[in-house]
Amino acid sequence: MCTRYQPLYKWRGTKIDERDQPTDLDWLGYDGEIIIGRIRMESGGPKNGQWQWSGLGPHVRQWLTPQQGFEAEPREAMRKVEEYYHRLMRHNGLRGSKDDS
């Protein structure tokens, strides 16, 4: 049996403002105050039902590609964001707070 991925960073439902109620379909990942990425359920088109992930990070000199993609499960999309964040930080001579490599 596969073990579900356990996210390394804090994930919170995306909100437009303080009055907005987040849903279970759109999440931001945080390393402290730094937004490391976003996952969201695609609700139409050819990727309907898949989770789009987009990797972000602090102000860095060079970005890596691909910095976004699609996964079938939300935890796998979180894994992609977190792995991207670690690669991005290492590439720029930095470390994330949970980066053991």
PABA-599720 format. One record per residue (C-alpha): residue number from 1; z, x, y. Coordinates in steps of 0.1 Angstrom, whole numbers, always signed. Last residue first. Layout:
REM residues N
<pt pos="NUM" w="Z" u="X" v="Y"/>
...
//
This chain:
REM residues 101
<pt pos="101" w="+9" u="+196" v="+183"/>
<pt pos="100" w="+41" u="+176" v="+187"/>
<pt pos="99" w="+28" u="+153" v="+215"/>
<pt pos="98" w="+55" u="+127" v="+222"/>
<pt pos="97" w="+61" u="+136" v="+259"/>
<pt pos="96" w="+24" u="+142" v="+264"/>
<pt pos="95" w="+13" u="+178" v="+269"/>
<pt pos="94" w="-9" u="+197" v="+293"/>
<pt pos="93" w="-34" u="+225" v="+291"/>
<pt pos="92" w="-63" u="+202" v="+301"/>
<pt pos="91" w="-77" u="+200" v="+265"/>
<pt pos="90" w="-42" u="+195" v="+252"/>
<pt pos="89" w="-37" u="+165" v="+275"/>
<pt pos="88" w="-70" u="+149" v="+266"/>
<pt pos="87" w="-64" u="+154" v="+229"/>
<pt pos="86" w="-29" u="+139" v="+230"/>
<pt pos="85" w="-42" u="+109" v="+251"/>
<pt pos="84" w="-71" u="+104" v="+227"/>
<pt pos="83" w="-47" u="+103" v="+197"/>
<pt pos="82" w="-25" u="+78" v="+216"/>
<pt pos="81" w="-54" u="+56" v="+225"/>
<pt pos="80" w="-69" u="+57" v="+189"/>
<pt pos="79" w="-35" u="+49" v="+174"/>
<pt pos="78" w="-31" u="+19" v="+197"/>
<pt pos="77" w="-65" u="+7" v="+185"/>
<pt pos="76" w="-53" u="+11" v="+149"/>
<pt pos="75" w="-22" u="-9" v="+158"/>
<pt pos="74" w="-44" u="-37" v="+172"/>
<pt pos="73" w="-65" u="-40" v="+141"/>
<pt pos="72" w="-104" u="-42" v="+137"/>
<pt pos="71" w="-110" u="-12" v="+160"/>
<pt pos="70" w="-134" u="-7" v="+189"/>
<pt pos="69" w="-142" u="+22" v="+212"/>
<pt pos="68" w="-131" u="+40" v="+243"/>
<pt pos="67" w="-127" u="+76" v="+256"/>
<pt pos="66" w="-155" u="+90" v="+237"/>
<pt pos="65" w="-156" u="+114" v="+253"/>
<pt pos="64" w="-132" u="+138" v="+270"/>
<pt pos="63" w="-122" u="+140" v="+306"/>
<pt pos="62" w="-118" u="+172" v="+325"/>
<pt pos="61" w="-97" u="+182" v="+355"/>
<pt pos="60" w="-68" u="+158" v="+348"/>
<pt pos="59" w="-50" u="+133" v="+369"/>
<pt pos="58" w="-27" u="+115" v="+344"/>
<pt pos="57" w="-41" u="+98" v="+313"/>
<pt pos="56" w="-65" u="+72" v="+301"/>
<pt pos="55" w="-79" u="+60" v="+267"/>
<pt pos="54" w="-97" u="+27" v="+263"/>
<pt pos="53" w="-93" u="+6" v="+232"/>
<pt pos="52" w="-113" u="-26" v="+224"/>
<pt pos="51" w="-98" u="-47" v="+196"/>
<pt pos="50" w="-122" u="-67" v="+176"/>
<pt pos="49" w="-123" u="-105" v="+173"/>
<pt pos="48" w="-157" u="-108" v="+191"/>
<pt pos="47" w="-176" u="-75" v="+191"/>
<pt pos="46" w="-211" u="-91" v="+191"/>
<pt pos="45" w="-202" u="-114" v="+220"/>
<pt pos="44" w="-169" u="-131" v="+227"/>
<pt pos="43" w="-131" u="-127" v="+229"/>
<pt pos="42" w="-126" u="-89" v="+226"/>
<pt pos="41" w="-89" u="-84" v="+220"/>
<pt pos="40" w="-74" u="-58" v="+244"/>
<pt pos="39" w="-61" u="-23" v="+242"/>
<pt pos="38" w="-52" u="-1" v="+271"/>
<pt pos="37" w="-45" u="+35" v="+278"/>
<pt pos="36" w="-22" u="+63" v="+287"/>
<pt pos="35" w="-6" u="+47" v="+317"/>
<pt pos="34" w="+19" u="+73" v="+331"/>
<pt pos="33" w="+53" u="+60" v="+341"/>
<pt pos="32" w="+71" u="+72" v="+310"/>
<pt pos="31" w="+42" u="+77" v="+286"/>
<pt pos="30" w="+29" u="+42" v="+287"/>
<pt pos="29" w="+4" u="+20" v="+267"/>
<pt pos="28" w="-11" u="-11" v="+282"/>
<pt pos="27" w="-17" u="-43" v="+262"/>
<pt pos="26" w="-40" u="-73" v="+262"/>
<pt pos="25" w="-42" u="-100" v="+234"/>
<pt pos="24" w="-5" u="-108" v="+229"/>
<pt pos="23" w="-3" u="-125" v="+263"/>
<pt pos="22" w="+14" u="-114" v="+295"/>
<pt pos="21" w="+28" u="-140" v="+319"/>
<pt pos="20" w="+18" u="-133" v="+355"/>
<pt pos="19" w="+44" u="-138" v="+383"/>
<pt pos="18" w="+50" u="-100" v="+385"/>
<pt pos="17" w="+13" u="-93" v="+390"/>
<pt pos="16" w="-19" u="-90" v="+369"/>
<pt pos="15" w="+2" u="-84" v="+338"/>
<pt pos="14" w="-8" u="-64" v="+306"/>
<pt pos="13" w="+17" u="-68" v="+277"/>
<pt pos="12" w="+37" u="-36" v="+273"/>
<pt pos="11" w="+33" u="-7" v="+249"/>
<pt pos="10" w="+58" u="+22" v="+248"/>
<pt pos="9" w="+46" u="+54" v="+231"/>
<pt pos="8" w="+46" u="+67" v="+196"/>
<pt pos="7" w="+31" u="+36" v="+180"/>
<pt pos="6" w="+41" u="+30" v="+143"/>
<pt pos="5" w="+9" u="+27" v="+122"/>
<pt pos="4" w="+13" u="+3" v="+93"/>
<pt pos="3" w="+18" u="+20" v="+60"/>
<pt pos="2" w="-9" u="+13" v="+35"/>
<pt pos="1" w="+0" u="+0" v="+0"/>
//
